[in-house]
């Protein structure tokens, strides 16, 4: 029996150098972080220990006696970021901001660090990816210079904690959490074990000092936040920074927020002088014209709770190859393909099957919600017939495979935003609710009824006479001889 006990005590243990996972036998692939060749022998199996009750740091109180004033949010000085955070930064809160390289994370947080710094609240900006001189050049370019903003270039966790003891900041910005490592933990910076240790140490320091912390996180090629999933559970707020690097628009979207809602979106514009918030970003998504152009239609999308007027453009040309092209930008390819099928089968438009189809949005906005289906279908039909839609028209609604136009959420907010920007006509599903004053709303039940908003094409002989007297006529949708469009149901 004694020999059996000693053999169990001396049994070797194995530990993953990336994430710290321990096991009693060797494995070629770690089951937690899925890394190959990282499980190594560390020695005997550790003895099982239990934790005895200890001294409490503070007595438990009835919830009504807990002081809630210490968790009051403070403004960051950037209103669009405050909107997403739920009013500002809460003392002791840890925020993780993730996004693709070059999207503007460092520029935004450097601007926030400078605006949040004052005589009563110091800010410490720690960079692990750049030198202090490089950050200073960016600060000069965007005007983020403050006497109460402290800058340090460190990649050692103990050095970062030493700066906290020396500066005593109210706000810490770390760019980025994947570049800082602890000498007490095995593994390279950015590994799962290192990220977990660095994040845990900074979270403890934030809670103990009542210091707000902004962490920059990397993303994988799939767009997910790099590192262990535990990192997202440990922090209080997770923000996703989105945007096309070829466009000016940037969106900060809340993924997790313990202090507010997650359906708010902050809009920013990235330019040579830095990044600025956009309280009214709809102008970036529109093209102002004196006369309507075939293949364009406007819609109102909801980003969080914010309505944005966006423009959908479409172009169809004769195909030179057996398989026509289907190219999209800012729209889902599967959604465009579905609208093409619905138009051909339910709308009786046969000219789209053998033509190249190009669809895009204006300003880099991405339309993924079904409420843009009706505008997408009208833009495609307008491009196929080379007939422009009426001026100052917006289309809102989801289109089903049976051709029906379904209701969507927030129709009244969408119509109010369209009326505020000067649009006077709207195409919506049935029963839209209260309509803003001065806007004419036309209710449609299916795609066939919606397509009647396109001007009709006159008969050939009548068109020839008019072209001789009044100039060329614009073609209609299906070549019929209707002279007036169907009125449908309308509301004032």
N, C-alpha and C positions, 0 to 999 in steps of 0.2 A: 504493500500500500504506500509506503514511504517513497519507494522508487517511482511509483506511478505519479505521485504528487510532484516530485522534483522534475520529472520529465514534462509535466504540464507547465511548470513554472518557467522552464528554460525553452519553451517552445518559441520559435522566432515569430516576429510580427512584421508586417509589410505596410508601407505608407506611401501614398501618392505624393510626389514632390510638387505637383501643380495645385491640387485642391486640398490636400491633407487627409484624404480618405484612408482609413486604416482597415486592414483585413488580416486574417490569420493565415492565409495562403497567398502565394504569388499569383498575380494575374497579368496577362499581357496587356490588357486594356482596362483602364480605370472605369468602373461602372457609374461613377458620379460625373466626372468631367469628360469622359470618353476619349481621353488622351492615351496614345500608345507608348509603351516603354517607359512610363513614369513611376511605376510601382517598384519600390526598392525595399530591401530588408533593413529594419531599424533596430532589431534586438528582440529581447523577450517580450512576451505579452504583458502589458501593463496591468497592475493589480487593480481590482475593482474597488473604488472608493465611494464613500457616501459623504454628503455635506451635512454637517451638524448645524442646528439653528444658531444664528449669530445676532449681533447687535444691529438694530434697525437704524437707518440713517435719519428717518423722520417718522413720527407717529402717524398712524392712520387717522384721518378725520372724516366726519360726515361730509358728503359731497357738497352740501349747502354751505359749508364753512371754508371750502377751498377758494383761494383768491384767484379769480379768473382774469384779473387785470394784467397779470404777468404774461398772458398769452395774447395780448392785443397786437394786431398786425400793424406794422409800420411801413409807410410808403417807401418804395425803392427809388422814387423820383422818375420812374418810367411808367406812365399811366397804362400803356398796353400790357406791360408785364404784371402790374398790379391787378388788372382785370383777370388775368389767368390765375394768379395766385390767390384770388379771393380777397383783395384789399391790400396786400403787401406781404412782407416777411414777418413771420412770428418769431420772437426771441427763442432761441434753442431749436428752431426748425432746421432740417437738413433737406436741401433741394438738389435733385439730380437733373441736369440738363444734358440731353443727348442729341446728337445729330451727325449728319455726314460731314466729312472733311470739307472745309471751305465754305460752309453754309453761313458762317458768321457768328458762331458761338462765342469765341474769344472777344470779338468786337462788341457784342451786346453786353457781356458780363463786365468788360472793362469800363464801358459807359455807365453801367449800373453801379459799379464800385466807386466811381468818381462822384456820381450824383448822391449816393447814400452817405458819403463821408462828410462829416462836419466836426465842429469843435467838441461836441458831446459824444460822438460816435465815430471811432476810428475804423478804417477798413484796411484789411491786409489782403493783398493779391499775391498769391504764390503761383509761379509758373514753373512747370517741369518740362515743357516742350520747347521753350524759347529762352533766350538770354534776357537779362533785365534791359539791356540796350534796345533789343528788338521791340519789347513791350513799350518802352518809352517812345520810340518812333511812332508806334500806332497811337499812343495816347496824344502825342502832338498833332497827329493828323485828324483825329476825331474830337479834339478839345477836351480830353479826359484828364486834366491836370488839377490836382487838389493837394493842399498842404497836409491834409489829414488822410491821404491815401498812401499806404506803405507798400512797397514792392520788394519781393524776394524771389530769387531763382533757386529752388531746392528740389531735390529728388529723394531725400532721406526723410523718413517719417519722424525720427527723433529731432532733426533740425527744424521741421515744420512745427512740432510741439514746442520747441524752444522759442521760436518766433512768437508763438501765442503767449507764452509767459512774459516776453519782453514788450511786445506791442500792446497786448490786452485789447484786441479789436472787438467791435460789436458785430462786424460782418467779416467772414472769411470767404475768399474765392480761391478755389483750387483748380488749376488747369494743367493737367487733368488727373483724375484719380488713378488712371492706368500707368502713369509715369512715376509715381511715388512708391517706394518699397521700404520695408522694415528689415533691418539687419538681423532681427531675431527669427525671421521666417525664411525657410529655404524656398528657392524658386526665383525666377526672373521677374522683374517688374511687369505688371499687367497680367500675371498669372492669377488663377482663381484664389489661391491661398493668400497671395499678396493683396489683391483687391479687397478680399474679405477683412484682412487685418487692418489695412489702412482705413477703410470705411468705418470699421468698428471703433477704432481709436478716435477718429475725428467726430463720430457721433457721440461718443462718451464725453469728449471735450466740449462739444456744443451744448449738451444737456447740462453739464456741470457749471459752465460759465454763462449760460443764457445767451449764447452767441449764435447768430444765424450763419449758416454755411451754404455756399453754392458750389456744387461739385460738377465738373464737366466730365461727361462719359463718352467713350468711343462707341461706335456701332459696328456690327458685323456687315458682311456683304449683303445679307438679307435684310438689313435695316433694323435688326433687333439690337438692344443694348448689350454691349460686350461685357463679359464677366459672369459671375454666378448670378442665378436668379434671386438668390438671397439678398443681393444688393438692392434690388427694387423693393423688397419687403422691409428692409431696415430703414430706408430713408422715409421722410414724411411726404415729400412731393416729388413726382416724376413728370418732367416736361419733355416734350419731343419738339425739336427745332426742325422745321421742314422748309423746303424751297428748292426750286430749280436754280442751279448756279448760273444759268444763262438769262434768268429773269430777275427783276428787282424785288419781287414780292417774297417775303419770308413770313411763315406762320409759326407761332408758338402754341402748341396744343397740350392741354393737361391730360395726362394719362392716369395719374393717381394724385389725390389731394386730400389730406386729412383735415384741412382747415377750410375747405370750400368745395364748390362744384367742379366737375370735370368736363362740363359742356361749354366752357368758354374758350375762345380763341383770340390770341393777340396778333395783330397784323403789323408788320414792319416793312420798311423800304430800305434796301441796302444800296448805298451809293458811294462815291469816292470820298466823301467827308465823314463816312461812318454809317450808322444805322439809326433811323428815326421811326417813331410810332406813327401809324396811320389810323386816325380816328374815323375816317371816311374813305376806305380803300376802293370803293366801287369804280372810281374813275380810272383805275389801272386796268380794268377788265373790259372797257368799252372803247369803241372806235367811233369818234364823232364824224358824222357825214351829213351833207345837206340833203342828199337823196338816198333812198334805200338801195341796197345792192343785192342781187340774187345770191342765195346760199347763206344768208346770215339770219340769225334769230336770237333774241335776247331771252334770258330766263333769270330767275332769282333763286339762288342756292342758299342754304343755311350752313354756315360754318360754326358749329356749336349752337349758340342762340343768336348769332349775328347774321342778318340777311345781307347778301352781297349780290348785286346785279352783275351777271356775266354774259358774255357773248359767245355763241357757238357759230363757227364758220364751216362751210362745206363746199367742196368743189368736185365736180364729176367731169371726166373727159373720156373720149374714146380710148379703149385699151389697145395697145399694140402687141400684147402677148396673150396666149390662150387663157391664162389664169389672171383675171383682173386684180389689180393691187387694192389693198385695204390698209390705209395708213392713218394712224390717229396720233394726236398730240394733246395731252390734257384730258382725254376721254378714255374710257375702258373699251378695248377692242371688241370684247365679247358683247358689250352693250350696243355698240354701233352695228355689229353684225346682226343682232336681234332686231334692231330698228329697220335695217335694210330688208330683212325677211318679212316683217310686218307690213312695210310699205308695199312690197311686191304682192303679197298675198291678200292683205285686207284693204290696202289703199289702191290696188289695181295700177301700180306704177311699174311697168315692165322695163323701163329704160335703165335701171340701176344694175341689173344682173351682169351685163357684159361691158360695164364701164369701170374705169379706175375711180375710186372714191377716196377723197382726202378730207378728213375732219380734224378740227383743231379748236382750241380756246384762245382767247386773247389775254395777254398779261401773265401767262404762266400759271393760271389757276387750274386746279384739277377738279373736275366734276365727276363725282362717283355716286351721288345719291340718285335714286330713281326719279326724282322730281324734274330732272333735266331731260327726261325721255321725250316729252312733247316738243320741246324746243329743238332737240336733235332731229326728230322726225321731220319737222317743218323745214329745218335748214336743208336736209337732204332732198326733200320734195321740191323746195325752191330752187336748189341747184340743178336738179334733174330737168325741170321745166324752164330754167333760165328766167324765172319770174320772181321779182322781189316781193317780199311780204309787206303789208302796210306799215307805214311809219309809226313810231312810238308804240309798238306792240311788244308785249312780253308774253311768253307761253310757260305755263306751270302745270305739271301733271305727269303721272306715271302711266306708261303705255304697256298693256298686257299683250300676250301672244294672241289673244282673241281679237285684238284691235280696240279693246275698251280703254278709256281714259279713267284712271283711278284717282281717288283723292290722296293727298299727301298732307303731312303735318305742317302747321304754321302757315297756312295760306293767307290768313289775315295779316300776319307780320310781313310776308313777302309782298303782298299788294301795297301795304303802307310804305315800304321802302321804294317800290317802283313809282308810286305816286309822288313821293318826296323828291325823286330825281327827275320828275317831269313827264313820265310816261302816262298816256291817257287811255290806252286800250290794253286789255288783258284777255288771254285765252286760258280758261281754268276748267277743272272738272265741275260736275254739278254740285250745287249747294255749297258755295264757297264761304257763306257767312256774311258778315258785315263788310261792305265795300267802301273804300275811301271816297270822300266827296270829289267829284270831278273826274272820276275814272269810269269808263265804260267796260263792263265785264261781260264776256261772252262765254256761256257755259256749253261745253261739248261733252258728249257721252262716248264717242268712239273716234277713231282716227279718220274715218271717212268724213265725218262732220267737221273735224278740225281742218282737214285739207281744203275745205270750201272757202277758207279765208283767203286762199290764193286767188288773185284776179283771174277771171275766166278768159279763155281765148276766143275771140270772135270767129265767125265762119270765114272760109278762105276768100270768097268773092267780096264779102263785106270788108274784110281786112285789106284787100287790094284797093278797094275804093277809098278807104280811110287813109291808107298810106299815100295815095296820090294827093289827097286833100290836106290831111293834117299831119303827115309825117308817119314814120314807122310805128307800129303797135308792138307792145310787149307780148310775147307768147304766154298762153295760159298753161294749166296743168295737164289736161288730157285731150286737147284738141277739139272740145265740144263747142257748140255755137251759143252757149249761154252768154248773155250780155250783162247780167248782174249777178253778183255772188249771193249765195244763200245767207240769209240773215241770221238764222239760228235763234237761240234764246239769249237775251241780253238783260243786264241790270244796270241801273244807274246808282 
